[in-house]
Amino acid sequence: MRKCRYDPFPQLVPLLIERWRRFPREPDLFVYGIRSTMALVIRAWLRIYHRFEIIGHDHLQTNRSFVMVANHCSHLDTLCLLAALPWRRLHQAFPTAADDYFFQSVPRTWIAAVVVNAMPFSRQTRVRQSLSLCRDLLANPGNILIIFPEGTRSQTGEPRQFKSGVGALVAGRDINVLPCYLHGAFRAWPKGRRLPRPKKVRLIVGAPRNFRGQGSGRNDVSTIASELFHAVEELRKNYECP
């Protein structure tokens, strides 16, 4: 008679993924401890290996909820934006992460949910539902949302036009938006490279923008997205071409 071998791992995988991708998440002191420890390691690694530098740090010194938008060309981007925030805001910062990339396997889901506290964001379907979740998150005082409005990493390092979803998120709402530009992240860890190189990375944080007086029509949200893109481009030009 053939013996049946029970392997619990295949059954455990979808349960773990579903648990970690659930959002909003319940406070968990064990997870907080892991995240805090990993944040210390990541910040030290960025400072030593990438000589990470922050310009415009004073714009982050606020207790209000706000949104950070930045160019996107590397997996380093999220880590740098999180490392720039005050330590006391660590568990109130939520980077948006592509649901179809970061929440499909156990290792990626664990890193996204536990280490960086990412919020699953659907890029193809249920986009409105994801935006609604972002609005609910910002309604809680002190929360920080990190968004890369290009939608995916640039393969050339050149910023691309922002998608209008970011405009729909902040139009007519009293939420400050901080444009950010990451310099050097593409050279350090471009898309397709397995491991990062020891290149210097700088984060330039611009002055906050507010769109509470802006309408929420299609043209309005496109205008906001375009304005934020040009704000990031302006930071790039001012830094790279003084």
N, C-alpha and C positions, 0 to 999 in steps of 0.2 A: 504493500500500500504506500502510495506516495504521501510524504508528509508535507503539510502546509506550513510555510514559514511566514510568521506574522511580522511585518515590518511597519512600525507605527509612523516612521518619518514621512512617507508620502501623504499620510492623512493629517499629520501635524502641520505641514507646510502651509496649506491654504488657511488654516486656523490662525497661525502666527501672522500671516500677511493681513488677514482681515482684521485682526486685533490691532495691529500697529497702524493700519491705514485709516482706522476709524477716526473721525474728526467731527466736532471738537473732542479733545481727549480729556479724560479725567485726570486730575492731579495725581502724581505718583512719585513719592519721595525717592524710591529706588531709581526710577528713570531720571529724576532731577539730579541725583548723585552721579550717575553715569554721564549725563550731559555736561555737568559742571566739570567733571574730571577731564572729559574729552576736550572741552572748550579751553582748558588750561594748556593741554598738550598742543592743540591746534594753534593757539595764539603764540606759544613759544616757538613752534615750528615756523610759522609765518615770519616772525621777527628775525629768527636766526637764519633760516634757509632762504627766505625770499626778501629779507631786509624790508619788511612791510612798513610802509609809511602812510600816514593819514593826513590829508590837508583839508581844512575846513571842519575840524573835529567839533568846534563850538556849536555848529548847527545841530548836532545830535544831543546836546544837553537840554533836554526838555522832558517833562513828565506827561505830555500829551500823546495821544495816539497819532501816528503819522505813517506815511508810505514812503519807502525808498525805491526809486526806479533807477536802473543802471543798464549800461551796455552789457552784452553777454557773449563771451567767447571762450569760456573756460570753466571747469568744475571748481576752480579757485574762487570764482566770483562770489558765490554764496558764503564761503568760509571767510572771505575778506570783509564782506559787509557785516556779518555777524560779529567778527572780531573787533570791528570799529565801535560797536555799541557799548554803552556802560554795562559793567558786570551785573548790576542790579536789574537790568532789563533782559537778561539772558533768556528766561523762560517765557517772556512776553513777546519774543520776536518769532515771526512765522514766515519763512521763505515759501513762496509757491513753487511746487515741483510737479513736473509733468507726470500725471497719473499713469500714462502708458509706458513710461520709462523707469521711474523710480519706485513704483509700487506694484511690481510684477514678480519679483524674486525676493527671497528672504534676506540676503545680504544688503541689497539696495534699499529694501523697505526698512530694515533695521537702522541703516545709516540715516535715511531720510527722516524717519519718525522719531527715533530715539536720540541720535547725535545732533541733528540740526533742527529738529522740531518742525519739519516741513508740512505744509498743508497740501494735500492732493488737489491738483488742478487739471480738469479735463480740457485738453486742447482741441478736440475734435467734436465731441458730443457733450451735452449738458454744460455748455459754457456759461449759460445764464445761471444755472444752479451754482456753479463754482464762484461766479461773481457775487451772488447773493450771500454765499458763505463768507466771502471776503468782507462784505459790508457788515455782516453780523459781528465779525471779529473786530472790525474797527470801531464798532459801537461801544465796545467795552473799553473804558478809560485805560490808557497806558499801553495798549497793544501796538505792535509794530509789524507792518506787512512789507515784505521784500518781494518786489516784482521785477521780472525781466520782460518788458513788453515786446521784445523782438520775437518771443515765442520759443526760440531754440538758439543754441550756440552758433555764432558766426564761424564759418570755416576759413575766413580770410583775416579775421581780426577787425574788419571794418564794420562799424555799427550800421544796422539796417533800420528802415522806418518802423516806428512803433505801431503795434496793432491797436485798434480803437477801443478794445476792452478796458484799458487803463483809464481812458476818458470817461467811459460809462460808469466806472467805479467811483470816481471822485467828483463828477459833475454835480453842481448844486449842493455839495456837502462841505461842511466846515472841517475839512481834513487837510492838513499840510502835506505836501508832496516834496520830497527832497531829491532833486536830480543828482546822480552820482556817475562819475566816470572812473573806470578801472584801467590803469595804464600798466602794461607789462605782463598782464595775466595770460594773454595769448602766447607770448614768447615763452612764458614759463610752463604752460600746460595747455597746448592747443588741442582741439577736438581730434580724436584719433590716436593721440599719444598715450602710451600706457602709464608712464610715470612722469611727474613734474621735473623740470630742470631748475637749477638754483639761480633763477633770474629775479631781479628786483621788481617788486610790485608796489604801485602807489594807488591809493584811493583818494579821489578829489570829490568832496561833498559840497554841493552848491547850496545857495540860499533857498529856503522853502518857498513853494508856490501854493496858492490856495484858489480853488475854483468854485467857491460857494455861490458866487453870483452868476455862474455860467449855466446855460440851459442844458437839457439832457437829450436834445434831438440828435439825429444822426450827424448832421454837420457840426454840431457843437462838440460832440465827443471826439470826432475826427480832428477838430481844431485843437482840442486839449492834448490829444496824443501827439500831434505834430509839434505843438509848443514844447512839450516835455522832451521830445526827441531833439529839437534844436537847442534846448537848454543843456542837454548832455553833450551835444556836439560843440557848444560854446565852451564848455569846460575843457573839452579835448583840445580845441584850437588855442585857448588861452594858455594851457599848460604846455602843449607841444611846440607852439610857435609864439613865445613871449616877445 
